[in-house]
Amino acid sequence: MKSEITLAVLHEIAGRVRLRLSSPPRDENRFITALSAHEGFQEVSFNHVSKSLLITFEGGHLTTQEILLRAAIALSVEYDFQPVQVKVGKDTEVMTDGAILAGLFLLSAGAVNLSGNMNTIWLNRAAGAGVAAAVIEHGWREAREKGYIHPEVLSFGYLLASLARGTILRGAAVTWVASFGRHLLEGPEKCIEVRPIKQGSSAGQERAYQVALVPHAVQRSPLFRLAQGLLSAIGFSGIAGNVDTLFQELKTVAQAHDKVIEGFDLQTDGISLTFR
């Protein structure tokens, strides 16, 4: 089974963008030559250790979206025209179902405390324990997958201190927001799939190429979508994001180039782009 090839934006500033490739180019010189064969590129360098690609360019001649498209096509060619997924934005899947359930239980405990109709000491402790378990799971996953723990997890110490002070519900709320709140507010990453297609391969017929761009929806758990929907309902209207934004941006770039991308040796008159 072929592994999925991805290209993700790590960071970008004016005239500079860094990308991470899931797989290194098989021929680095060929890859860089194909990518940068267009006016406006200043420097392209690949780091084998981090599998990152640093590109500096002139903003008046190129856009980040066009660079992403060119890099995806060049990487696809390196791997015999396999599809390449282009991702922009952070992956918010660090919000596990356990973290969301802990947050919902925390909200329920807060509502019961406000009603004042029952003894809530054990309910508060249970809510605190749920948040503690979610934070520990979050820290363990980050340490295993990334090799480090984000400083936000250190808010766990505040939760322990609040237990000693007898304000465990407040401590649990602060700890949950510090550890998980930003992941709900960031919204989903944007993703499209770039599919170069070879045509006209019969004998005596000149081979032709085209590139299909397909929006790729990032799947989230039902609980994650529920939590984002609840936040959107109370006024955070921009949270859900628009998965098709990157697709539309690339469509605009293609229209500016008459739906043809130039500069690749595969086809002297440029490669046509289609959108699905």
Backbone as CSV, one residue per row, in Angstrom:
resi,resn,N_x,N_y,N_z,CA_x,CA_y,CA_z,C_x,C_y,C_z
1,MET,0.844,-1.201,0.000,0.000,0.000,0.000,0.877,1.248,0.000
2,LYS,0.609,2.175,-0.904,1.397,3.391,-1.003,1.067,4.334,0.146
3,SER,2.135,4.938,0.699,1.921,5.880,1.797,1.429,7.213,1.245
4,GLU,0.687,7.926,2.062,0.133,9.218,1.669,1.236,10.267,1.609
5,ILE,1.272,11.049,0.541,2.271,12.112,0.391,1.605,13.440,0.732
6,THR,2.202,14.176,1.649,1.627,15.455,2.076,2.667,16.558,2.016
7,LEU,2.162,17.756,1.879,2.978,18.969,1.872,2.257,19.974,2.766
8,ALA,2.901,20.422,3.835,2.239,21.296,4.808,3.013,22.596,4.977
9,VAL,2.283,23.688,5.169,2.903,24.993,5.416,3.256,25.093,6.896
10,LEU,4.548,25.287,7.193,4.987,25.454,8.577,4.830,26.900,9.022
11,HIS,5.324,27.826,8.201,5.127,29.252,8.491,5.405,30.054,7.227
12,GLU,4.878,31.256,7.204,5.129,32.139,6.067,5.123,33.589,6.510
13,ILE,6.018,34.362,5.903,6.036,35.814,6.043,6.193,36.374,4.636
14,ALA,6.166,37.678,4.510,6.259,38.289,3.182,7.548,37.854,2.484
15,GLY,7.404,37.226,1.328,8.550,36.823,0.531,9.277,35.592,1.025
16,ARG,8.686,34.858,1.963,9.375,33.692,2.529,8.342,32.688,3.039
17,VAL,8.534,31.417,2.698,7.624,30.371,3.168,8.428,29.099,3.428
18,ARG,8.073,28.400,4.501,8.721,27.118,4.811,7.662,26.013,4.762
19,LEU,7.967,24.955,4.024,7.059,23.826,3.859,7.684,22.562,4.437
20,ARG,6.831,21.660,4.905,7.314,20.350,5.347,6.784,19.289,4.405
21,LEU,7.678,18.426,3.926,7.310,17.350,3.017,7.264,16.039,3.793
22,SER,6.240,15.245,3.573,6.170,13.950,4.260,7.237,12.999,3.743
23,SER,7.636,13.184,2.488,8.666,12.347,1.869,9.642,13.250,1.124
24,PRO,10.948,13.021,1.248,11.922,13.868,0.550,11.900,13.602,-0.948
25,PRO,12.278,14.570,-1.774,12.348,14.326,-3.220,13.411,13.279,-3.530
26,ARG,13.127,12.426,-4.491,14.085,11.373,-4.845,15.333,11.952,-5.502
27,ASP,15.145,12.990,-6.276,16.267,13.701,-6.895,16.131,15.172,-6.510
28,GLU,16.917,15.603,-5.535,16.758,16.953,-4.988,16.985,18.033,-6.042
29,ASN,18.031,17.891,-6.855,18.323,18.912,-7.868,17.203,19.011,-8.895
30,ARG,16.701,17.865,-9.335,15.601,17.866,-10.310,14.352,18.516,-9.713
31,PHE,14.063,18.187,-8.454,12.892,18.735,-7.770,12.990,20.251,-7.651
32,ILE,14.126,20.755,-7.186,14.293,22.201,-6.996,14.268,22.929,-8.332
33,THR,14.873,22.328,-9.364,14.870,22.948,-10.692,13.450,23.062,-11.238
34,ALA,12.661,21.991,-11.094,11.278,22.011,-11.581,10.438,23.017,-10.812
35,LEU,10.640,23.080,-9.503,9.860,23.986,-8.664,10.157,25.444,-8.977
36,SER,11.435,25.769,-9.143,11.838,27.177,-9.248,11.962,27.683,-10.678
37,ALA,11.512,26.883,-11.668,11.616,27.302,-13.073,10.520,28.300,-13.421
38,HIS,10.494,29.398,-12.704,9.494,30.438,-12.918,10.056,31.739,-12.374
39,GLU,9.758,32.820,-13.024,10.262,34.120,-12.588,9.758,34.449,-11.183
40,GLY,10.654,34.943,-10.344,10.269,35.376,-9.008,10.900,34.596,-7.875
41,PHE,11.391,33.382,-8.150,12.058,32.607,-7.106,13.453,33.179,-6.855
42,GLN,13.819,33.334,-5.596,15.139,33.828,-5.241,16.044,32.714,-4.734
43,GLU,15.538,31.895,-3.819,16.343,30.790,-3.281,15.417,29.667,-2.810
44,VAL,15.815,28.438,-3.096,15.083,27.248,-2.646,16.089,26.284,-2.035
45,SER,15.879,25.897,-0.782,16.798,24.967,-0.120,16.001,23.918,0.644
46,PHE,16.519,22.689,0.644,15.846,21.576,1.315,16.694,21.072,2.470
47,ASN,16.063,20.894,3.650,16.740,20.375,4.838,16.363,18.904,5.002
48,HIS,17.345,18.026,4.884,17.064,16.591,4.928,16.683,16.115,6.327
49,VAL,17.177,16.792,7.354,16.896,16.363,8.727,15.426,16.591,9.079
50,SER,14.945,17.811,8.808,13.556,18.156,9.146,12.589,17.943,7.985
51,LYS,13.099,17.558,6.818,12.293,17.402,5.595,11.517,18.687,5.288
52,SER,12.176,19.817,5.506,11.516,21.105,5.270,12.141,21.806,4.075
53,LEU,11.311,22.572,3.398,11.716,23.287,2.193,11.566,24.781,2.459
54,LEU,12.669,25.522,2.393,12.646,26.968,2.619,12.720,27.677,1.275
55,ILE,11.741,28.543,1.021,11.649,29.235,-0.265,11.565,30.732,-0.020
56,THR,12.441,31.493,-0.667,12.336,32.952,-0.666,12.002,33.387,-2.087
57,PHE,11.140,34.397,-2.197,10.640,34.781,-3.514,10.255,36.256,-3.533
58,GLU,10.054,36.769,-4.736,9.615,38.149,-4.924,8.090,38.180,-4.932
59,GLY,7.530,38.931,-3.995,6.080,38.972,-3.860,5.350,39.501,-5.081
60,GLY,5.998,40.335,-5.874,5.335,40.901,-7.041,5.151,39.908,-8.171
61,HIS,5.924,38.815,-8.155,5.854,37.844,-9.235,5.152,36.546,-8.840
62,LEU,5.178,36.220,-7.557,4.633,34.948,-7.101,3.750,35.141,-5.877
63,THR,2.842,34.203,-5.672,2.043,34.163,-4.449,2.330,32.845,-3.734
64,THR,2.025,32.803,-2.446,2.223,31.564,-1.688,1.407,30.427,-2.287
65,GLN,0.185,30.734,-2.742,-0.674,29.694,-3.305,-0.056,29.069,-4.558
66,GLU,0.551,29.906,-5.403,1.182,29.364,-6.608,2.397,28.512,-6.252
67,ILE,3.145,28.933,-5.239,4.301,28.154,-4.797,3.859,26.791,-4.279
68,LEU,2.769,26.772,-3.500,2.245,25.502,-2.991,1.871,24.568,-4.140
69,LEU,1.220,25.113,-5.140,0.794,24.309,-6.282,1.999,23.757,-7.038
70,ARG,2.993,24.599,-7.278,4.184,24.165,-8.002,4.945,23.105,-7.206
71,ALA,5.051,23.312,-5.887,5.767,22.349,-5.046,5.054,21.000,-5.032
72,ALA,3.719,21.027,-4.989,2.950,19.780,-4.977,3.122,19.016,-6.288
73,ILE,3.095,19.733,-7.406,3.268,19.072,-8.706,4.670,18.483,-8.820
74,ALA,5.681,19.263,-8.426,7.063,18.785,-8.509,7.278,17.559,-7.623
75,LEU,6.667,17.556,-6.431,6.811,16.410,-5.532,6.071,15.193,-6.083
76,SER,4.931,15.420,-6.699,4.177,14.323,-7.298,4.968,13.663,-8.423
77,VAL,5.621,14.473,-9.242,6.431,13.938,-10.337,7.546,13.047,-9.789
78,GLU,8.109,13.441,-8.632,9.174,12.652,-8.009,8.693,11.259,-7.606
79,TYR,7.417,11.135,-7.345,6.859,9.852,-6.898,5.869,9.286,-7.912
80,ASP,6.261,9.364,-9.188,5.504,8.736,-10.282,4.052,9.190,-10.327
81,PHE,3.842,10.485,-10.133,2.534,11.129,-10.284,1.505,10.652,-9.251
82,GLN,1.965,10.321,-8.059,1.026,10.039,-6.969,0.365,11.340,-6.515
83,PRO,-0.889,11.293,-6.027,-1.541,12.500,-5.503,-0.782,13.050,-4.294
84,VAL,-0.817,14.364,-4.154,-0.165,15.035,-3.021,-1.202,15.892,-2.307
85,GLN,-1.316,15.728,-1.007,-2.223,16.555,-0.215,-1.486,17.799,0.269
86,VAL,-2.082,18.963,0.019,-1.520,20.243,0.451,-2.324,20.726,1.651
87,LYS,-1.635,20.973,2.769,-2.323,21.349,4.003,-1.844,22.713,4.492
88,VAL,-2.811,23.542,4.853,-2.525,24.869,5.402,-3.288,25.006,6.712
89,GLY,-2.623,25.459,7.748,-3.265,25.594,9.055,-2.881,24.455,9.965
90,LYS,-3.258,24.565,11.226,-2.859,23.573,12.219,-3.879,22.451,12.316
91,ASP,-3.341,21.265,12.568,-4.202,20.110,12.778,-4.750,20.154,14.196
92,THR,-6.071,20.311,14.327,-6.682,20.463,15.646,-7.140,19.139,16.246
93,GLU,-6.683,18.019,15.682,-7.140,16.725,16.195,-6.559,16.397,17.565
94,VAL,-5.659,17.293,18.116,-5.178,17.095,19.482,-6.338,17.162,20.462
95,MET,-7.478,17.740,20.043,-8.671,17.756,20.888,-9.314,16.374,20.827
96,THR,-8.968,15.523,21.780,-9.520,14.174,21.807,-10.940,14.188,22.367
97,ASP,-11.636,13.074,22.173,-12.980,12.957,22.742,-12.938,13.076,24.262
98,GLY,-11.858,12.563,24.878,-11.726,12.660,26.329,-11.665,14.096,26.807
99,ALA,-10.930,14.944,26.063,-10.829,16.356,26.433,-12.177,17.056,26.298
100,ILE,-12.907,16.730,25.238,-14.213,17.364,25.023,-15.218,16.902,26.079
101,LEU,-15.207,15.609,26.396,-16.101,15.101,27.437,-15.790,15.736,28.793
102,ALA,-14.491,15.926,29.073,-14.104,16.581,30.329,-14.628,18.010,30.371
103,GLY,-14.575,18.701,29.215,-15.091,20.066,29.156,-16.593,20.125,29.356
104,LEU,-17.311,19.196,28.723,-18.769,19.169,28.884,-19.169,18.824,30.322
105,PHE,-18.429,17.905,30.946,-18.712,17.552,32.337,-18.410,18.733,33.259
106,LEU,-17.361,19.480,32.906,-17.008,20.673,33.676,-18.120,21.716,33.602
107,LEU,-18.684,21.900,32.404,-19.806,22.834,32.248,-21.017,22.387,33.065
108,SER,-21.273,21.083,33.062,-22.405,20.563,33.839,-22.196,20.796,35.329
109,ALA,-20.972,20.564,35.804,-20.672,20.787,37.221,-20.837,22.253,37.583
110,GLY,-20.423,23.138,36.677,-20.586,24.570,36.929,-22.042,24.967,37.017
111,ALA,-22.864,24.386,36.139,-24.295,24.703,36.162,-24.942,24.229,37.457
112,VAL,-24.566,23.042,37.927,-25.120,22.520,39.181,-24.683,23.384,40.358
113,ASN,-23.422,23.848,40.341,-22.939,24.726,41.407,-23.723,26.027,41.451
114,LEU,-24.042,26.567,40.283,-24.793,27.825,40.235,-26.218,27.646,40.742
115,SER,-26.787,26.467,40.536,-28.163,26.243,40.991,-28.252,26.177,42.503
116,GLY,-27.194,25.703,43.167,-27.152,25.643,44.621,-28.140,24.682,45.236
117,ASN,-28.585,23.688,44.484,-29.627,22.782,44.984,-29.089,21.489,45.588
118,MET,-27.761,21.268,45.552,-27.224,20.017,46.079,-25.776,20.197,46.494
119,ASN,-25.274,19.249,47.266,-23.873,19.238,47.676,-23.026,18.845,46.465
120,THR,-22.112,19.707,46.080,-21.380,19.499,44.828,-19.923,19.119,45.031
121,ILE,-19.506,18.838,46.243,-18.086,18.602,46.481,-17.554,17.415,45.677
122,TRP,-18.323,16.304,45.629,-17.867,15.143,44.876,-18.000,15.359,43.368
123,LEU,-18.991,16.121,42.966,-19.138,16.457,41.550,-17.957,17.303,41.081
124,ASN,-17.547,18.264,41.915,-16.404,19.110,41.576,-15.124,18.284,41.481
125,ARG,-14.963,17.360,42.412,-13.767,16.517,42.381,-13.748,15.630,41.135
126,ALA,-14.911,15.126,40.769,-14.993,14.294,39.564,-14.663,15.107,38.315
127,ALA,-15.156,16.354,38.266,-14.846,17.227,37.128,-13.349,17.512,37.075
128,GLY,-12.745,17.780,38.242,-11.305,18.020,38.292,-10.510,16.807,37.859
129,ALA,-10.948,15.618,38.285,-10.258,14.388,37.898,-10.361,14.150,36.393
130,GLY,-11.527,14.467,35.815,-11.695,14.311,34.375,-10.771,15.221,33.588
131,VAL,-10.654,16.479,34.034,-9.749,17.424,33.371,-8.305,16.964,33.535
132,ALA,-7.943,16.505,34.737,-6.579,16.030,34.976,-6.230,14.870,34.049
133,ALA,-7.156,13.923,33.900,-6.917,12.778,33.020,-6.757,13.219,31.567
134,ALA,-7.574,14.192,31.128,-7.494,14.681,29.750,-6.167,15.385,29.491
135,VAL,-5.689,16.177,30.467,-4.421,16.895,30.301,-3.253,15.912,30.269
136,ILE,-3.294,14.897,31.136,-2.228,13.889,31.141,-2.184,13.152,29.800
137,GLU,-3.358,12.790,29.273,-3.417,12.124,27.972,-2.866,13.029,26.873
138,HIS,-3.228,14.309,26.927,-2.763,15.286,25.940,-1.242,15.410,25.974
139,GLY,-0.677,15.540,27.190,0.770,15.656,27.324,1.493,14.411,26.852
140,TRP,0.931,13.246,27.154,1.550,11.988,26.733,1.549,11.857,25.211
141,ARG,0.449,12.247,24.578,0.369,12.171,23.114,1.371,13.108,22.460
142,GLU,1.504,14.335,22.989,2.462,15.281,22.414,3.892,14.782,22.578
143,ALA,4.205,14.229,23.757,5.552,13.714,23.988,5.871,12.559,23.047
144,ARG,4.874,11.708,22.781,5.083,10.551,21.911,5.182,10.947,20.447
145,GLU,4.319,11.886,19.998,4.239,12.223,18.581,5.207,13.327,18.172
146,LYS,5.465,14.299,19.076,6.291,15.445,18.715,7.632,15.474,19.427
147,GLY,7.770,14.686,20.489,9.029,14.657,21.218,9.164,15.731,22.272
148,TYR,8.127,16.514,22.491,8.143,17.546,23.528,6.724,17.780,24.022
149,ILE,6.623,18.488,25.155,5.321,18.817,25.731,5.122,20.320,25.653
150,HIS,3.989,20.750,25.109,3.690,22.175,24.987,3.547,22.794,26.374
151,PRO,4.072,24.035,26.580,3.987,24.678,27.904,2.576,24.806,28.456
152,GLU,1.567,24.782,27.585,0.187,24.913,28.057,-0.194,23.790,29.031
153,VAL,0.471,22.627,28.890,0.171,21.495,29.762,0.622,21.760,31.201
154,LEU,1.552,22.715,31.376,2.040,23.029,32.719,0.945,23.621,33.604
155,SER,-0.179,24.013,33.003,-1.301,24.506,33.811,-1.842,23.411,34.729
156,PHE,-1.400,22.177,34.507,-1.781,21.069,35.386,-1.362,21.357,36.829
157,GLY,-0.242,22.072,36.987,0.212,22.443,38.328,-0.782,23.350,39.031
158,TYR,-1.426,24.233,38.266,-2.440,25.118,38.850,-3.630,24.303,39.346
159,LEU,-3.969,23.240,38.622,-5.076,22.379,39.041,-4.763,21.702,40.377
160,LEU,-3.530,21.224,40.537,-3.137,20.594,41.797,-3.168,21.595,42.946
161,ALA,-2.713,22.834,42.662,-2.725,23.866,43.706,-4.151,24.225,44.106
162,SER,-5.055,24.255,43.135,-6.448,24.591,43.446,-7.102,23.497,44.288
163,LEU,-6.655,22.256,44.125,-7.167,21.160,44.949,-6.801,21.382,46.416
164,ALA,-5.569,21.851,46.650,-5.128,22.116,48.020,-5.868,23.305,48.617
165,ARG,-6.238,24.276,47.784,-6.930,25.475,48.275,-8.434,25.264,48.407
166,GLY,-8.950,24.175,47.871,-10.384,23.928,47.928,-11.169,24.624,46.844
167,THR,-10.497,25.077,45.777,-11.174,25.745,44.649,-10.983,24.906,43.383
168,ILE,-11.270,23.638,43.489,-10.936,22.710,42.409,-11.714,22.985,41.130
169,LEU,-12.969,23.422,41.230,-13.746,23.669,40.020,-13.153,24.829,39.228
170,ARG,-12.773,25.897,39.923,-12.141,27.031,39.243,-10.813,26.594,38.625
171,GLY,-10.023,25.839,39.378,-8.745,25.367,38.850,-8.917,24.475,37.640
172,ALA,-9.940,23.614,37.679,-10.194,22.725,36.545,-10.600,23.517,35.308
173,ALA,-11.412,24.566,35.512,-11.850,25.396,34.384,-10.671,26.121,33.750
174,VAL,-9.808,26.720,34.596,-8.631,27.436,34.073,-7.704,26.468,33.344
175,THR,-7.492,25.293,33.917,-6.602,24.301,33.310,-7.145,23.817,31.969
176,TRP,-8.462,23.566,31.890,-9.037,23.090,30.630,-8.909,24.148,29.545
177,VAL,-9.237,25.401,29.879,-9.154,26.478,28.885,-7.709,26.667,28.427
178,ALA,-6.753,26.650,29.380,-5.346,26.845,29.027,-4.818,25.715,28.151
179,SER,-5.279,24.500,28.399,-4.758,23.341,27.676,-5.459,23.077,26.349
180,PHE,-6.763,23.376,26.273,-7.531,22.958,25.098,-8.283,24.079,24.389
181,GLY,-8.476,25.209,25.044,-9.309,26.262,24.472,-8.860,26.721,23.105
182,ARG,-7.552,26.896,22.928,-7.056,27.425,21.646,-7.309,26.455,20.491
183,HIS,-7.365,25.160,20.784,-7.566,24.183,19.714,-8.974,24.267,19.130
184,LEU,-9.941,24.647,19.949,-11.301,24.846,19.442,-11.400,26.121,18.627
185,LEU,-10.638,27.151,19.025,-10.750,28.450,18.365,-9.958,28.523,17.072
186,GLU,-8.994,27.624,16.877,-8.158,27.699,15.687,-8.906,27.318,14.421
187,GLY,-9.893,26.450,14.521,-10.603,25.997,13.331,-9.807,24.946,12.584
188,PRO,-10.421,24.273,11.629,-9.770,23.158,10.954,-8.735,23.626,9.947
189,GLU,-7.754,22.764,9.689,-6.794,23.065,8.646,-7.482,22.984,7.289
190,LYS,-6.911,23.677,6.310,-7.432,23.628,4.949,-6.596,22.628,4.159
191,CYS,-7.243,21.860,3.316,-6.532,20.790,2.623,-7.127,20.570,1.236
192,ILE,-6.254,20.434,0.246,-6.682,20.034,-1.092,-5.766,18.911,-1.562
193,GLU,-6.212,18.189,-2.567,-5.391,17.127,-3.138,-5.046,17.497,-4.573
194,VAL,-3.753,17.461,-4.882,-3.257,17.765,-6.225,-2.980,16.439,-6.924
195,ARG,-3.660,16.225,-8.059,-3.557,14.948,-8.769,-3.072,15.155,-10.207
196,PRO,-1.778,15.090,-10.449,-1.290,15.139,-11.835,-1.733,13.892,-12.595
197,ILE,-2.138,14.074,-13.841,-2.675,12.977,-14.653,-1.909,12.911,-15.969
198,LYS,-1.416,11.707,-16.317,-0.753,11.504,-17.597,-1.789,11.057,-18.623
199,GLN,-1.712,11.633,-19.821,-2.658,11.286,-20.881,-1.892,11.008,-22.173
200,GLY,-2.559,10.318,-23.102,-1.969,10.102,-24.420,-0.712,9.274,-24.397
201,SER,-0.779,8.099,-23.767,0.420,7.281,-23.618,0.581,6.224,-24.715
202,SER,-0.317,6.195,-25.708,-0.227,5.171,-26.752,0.942,5.467,-27.685
203,ALA,1.378,4.436,-28.397,2.532,4.563,-29.280,2.287,5.616,-30.350
204,GLY,3.283,6.440,-30.564,3.194,7.466,-31.583,2.401,8.682,-31.183
205,GLN,1.840,8.678,-30.005,1.039,9.813,-29.556,1.809,10.563,-28.477
206,GLU,1.904,11.851,-28.630,2.645,12.657,-27.658,1.930,12.630,-26.301
207,ARG,2.711,12.410,-25.258,2.134,12.346,-23.914,1.726,13.748,-23.463
208,ALA,0.545,13.840,-22.880,0.053,15.124,-22.373,-0.209,14.994,-20.878
209,TYR,-0.195,16.126,-20.206,-0.377,16.138,-18.758,-1.410,17.188,-18.368
210,GLN,-2.135,16.905,-17.307,-2.981,17.905,-16.689,-2.988,17.644,-15.185
211,VAL,-3.411,18.649,-14.430,-3.434,18.535,-12.974,-4.847,18.799,-12.489
212,ALA,-5.390,17.865,-11.717,-6.715,18.036,-11.116,-6.546,18.448,-9.656
213,LEU,-7.298,19.462,-9.236,-7.288,19.912,-7.850,-8.626,19.552,-7.217
214,VAL,-8.576,18.835,-6.109,-9.784,18.312,-5.463,-9.803,18.754,-4.004
215,PRO,-10.872,19.433,-3.555,-10.947,19.798,-2.126,-10.995,18.549,-1.271
216,HIS,-10.274,18.582,-0.166,-10.175,17.407,0.706,-10.633,17.800,2.099
217,ALA,-11.772,17.291,2.529,-12.313,17.628,3.849,-11.572,16.846,4.925
218,VAL,-11.100,17.562,5.954,-10.434,16.919,7.087,-11.500,16.397,8.044
219,GLN,-11.477,15.092,8.281,-12.507,14.483,9.118,-12.243,14.742,10.598
220,ARG,-13.271,15.164,11.322,-13.174,15.381,12.763,-14.185,14.486,13.469
221,SER,-13.918,14.216,14.737,-14.833,13.367,15.496,-16.158,14.099,15.697
222,PRO,-17.262,13.363,15.869,-18.565,14.006,16.102,-18.558,14.925,17.312
223,LEU,-17.867,14.530,18.381,-17.810,15.373,19.578,-17.082,16.679,19.302
224,PHE,-16.006,16.613,18.490,-15.271,17.830,18.149,-16.154,18.783,17.352
225,ARG,-16.891,18.242,16.384,-17.782,19.082,15.582,-18.903,19.658,16.439
226,LEU,-19.381,18.865,17.409,-20.421,19.352,18.312,-19.910,20.524,19.137
227,ALA,-18.689,20.399,19.669,-18.127,21.468,20.496,-17.928,22.742,19.685
228,GLN,-17.413,22.616,18.462,-17.239,23.804,17.622,-18.590,24.403,17.250
229,GLY,-19.581,23.561,17.014,-20.910,24.073,16.695,-21.518,24.840,17.845
230,LEU,-21.322,24.353,19.076,-21.840,25.057,20.248,-21.183,26.425,20.401
231,LEU,-19.868,26.480,20.185,-19.175,27.764,20.282,-19.629,28.717,19.182
232,SER,-19.842,28.193,17.987,-20.341,29.041,16.900,-21.721,29.595,17.238
233,ALA,-22.549,28.779,17.899,-23.913,29.193,18.229,-23.950,30.334,19.234
234,ILE,-22.898,30.448,20.069,-22.904,31.514,21.078,-22.088,32.727,20.643
235,GLY,-21.740,32.781,19.358,-21.153,34.022,18.874,-19.792,33.927,18.237
236,PHE,-19.113,32.768,18.325,-17.816,32.632,17.686,-18.030,32.143,16.265
237,SER,-18.492,33.038,15.404,-18.954,32.626,14.075,-17.829,32.178,13.165
238,GLY,-16.596,32.596,13.436,-15.511,32.241,12.528,-14.818,30.949,12.867
239,ILE,-15.287,30.251,13.911,-14.566,29.088,14.392,-14.551,27.951,13.392
240,ALA,-15.684,27.665,12.802,-15.762,26.478,11.957,-14.833,26.549,10.762
241,GLY,-14.483,27.741,10.289,-13.585,27.888,9.165,-14.229,27.429,7.868
242,ASN,-13.503,27.572,6.793,-14.021,27.154,5.499,-13.003,26.235,4.857
243,VAL,-13.330,24.945,4.786,-12.401,23.965,4.256,-12.056,24.266,2.807
244,ASP,-12.981,24.890,2.072,-12.761,25.133,0.649,-11.990,26.421,0.372
245,THR,-11.551,27.144,1.419,-10.883,28.422,1.197,-9.640,28.264,0.343
246,LEU,-8.788,27.297,0.669,-7.570,27.078,-0.098,-7.897,26.699,-1.534
247,PHE,-8.929,25.890,-1.722,-9.365,25.496,-3.062,-9.735,26.726,-3.879
248,GLN,-10.483,27.657,-3.283,-10.889,28.874,-3.977,-9.691,29.771,-4.274
249,GLU,-8.737,29.837,-3.318,-7.546,30.658,-3.537,-6.743,30.139,-4.727
250,LEU,-6.585,28.826,-4.812,-5.846,28.249,-5.928,-6.610,28.392,-7.240
251,LYS,-7.922,28.372,-7.152,-8.738,28.582,-8.350,-8.515,29.996,-8.890
252,THR,-8.415,30.965,-7.984,-8.155,32.350,-8.383,-6.791,32.468,-9.048
253,VAL,-5.786,31.795,-8.472,-4.445,31.798,-9.063,-4.482,31.190,-10.458
254,ALA,-5.198,30.070,-10.616,-5.277,29.398,-11.912,-5.942,30.276,-12.960
255,GLN,-6.999,30.966,-12.575,-7.701,31.838,-13.517,-6.806,32.988,-13.972
256,ALA,-5.951,33.465,-13.070,-5.012,34.531,-13.438,-3.988,34.038,-14.451
257,HIS,-3.763,32.719,-14.492,-2.813,32.121,-15.439,-3.541,31.386,-16.562
258,ASP,-4.806,31.722,-16.780,-5.611,31.054,-17.805,-5.662,29.542,-17.592
259,LYS,-5.687,29.126,-16.315,-5.767,27.715,-15.915,-4.656,26.870,-16.530
260,VAL,-3.476,27.472,-16.641,-2.290,26.760,-17.129,-1.125,27.133,-16.221
261,ILE,-0.348,26.146,-15.779,0.837,26.419,-14.979,2.068,26.147,-15.833
262,GLU,2.945,27.154,-15.899,4.091,27.086,-16.794,5.359,26.738,-16.023
263,GLY,6.428,26.478,-16.808,7.751,26.324,-16.225,8.185,24.896,-15.973
264,PHE,7.326,23.906,-16.265,7.713,22.508,-16.097,8.131,21.938,-17.445
265,ASP,9.171,21.101,-17.439,9.672,20.519,-18.680,8.748,19.442,-19.245
266,LEU,7.744,19.033,-18.475,6.837,17.980,-18.936,6.093,18.382,-20.197
267,GLN,5.797,19.672,-20.312,4.956,20.146,-21.405,5.352,21.582,-21.724
268,THR,5.792,21.826,-22.940,6.339,23.137,-23.279,5.300,24.249,-23.226
269,ASP,4.046,23.924,-23.517,3.006,24.954,-23.528,2.266,25.054,-22.193
270,GLY,2.821,24.436,-21.143,2.213,24.525,-19.816,1.264,23.370,-19.539
271,ILE,0.984,23.152,-18.265,0.101,22.064,-17.840,-1.253,22.644,-17.475
272,SER,-2.315,22.084,-18.048,-3.655,22.601,-17.764,-4.123,22.153,-16.385
273,LEU,-4.925,23.009,-15.737,-5.448,22.746,-14.403,-6.953,22.549,-14.476
274,THR,-7.452,21.541,-13.800,-8.896,21.326,-13.701,-9.286,21.296,-12.225
275,PHE,-10.545,21.660,-11.950,-11.028,21.732,-10.568,-12.258,20.845,-10.432
276,ARG,-12.277,20.019,-9.379,-13.358,19.038,-9.220,-14.103,19.279,-7.915
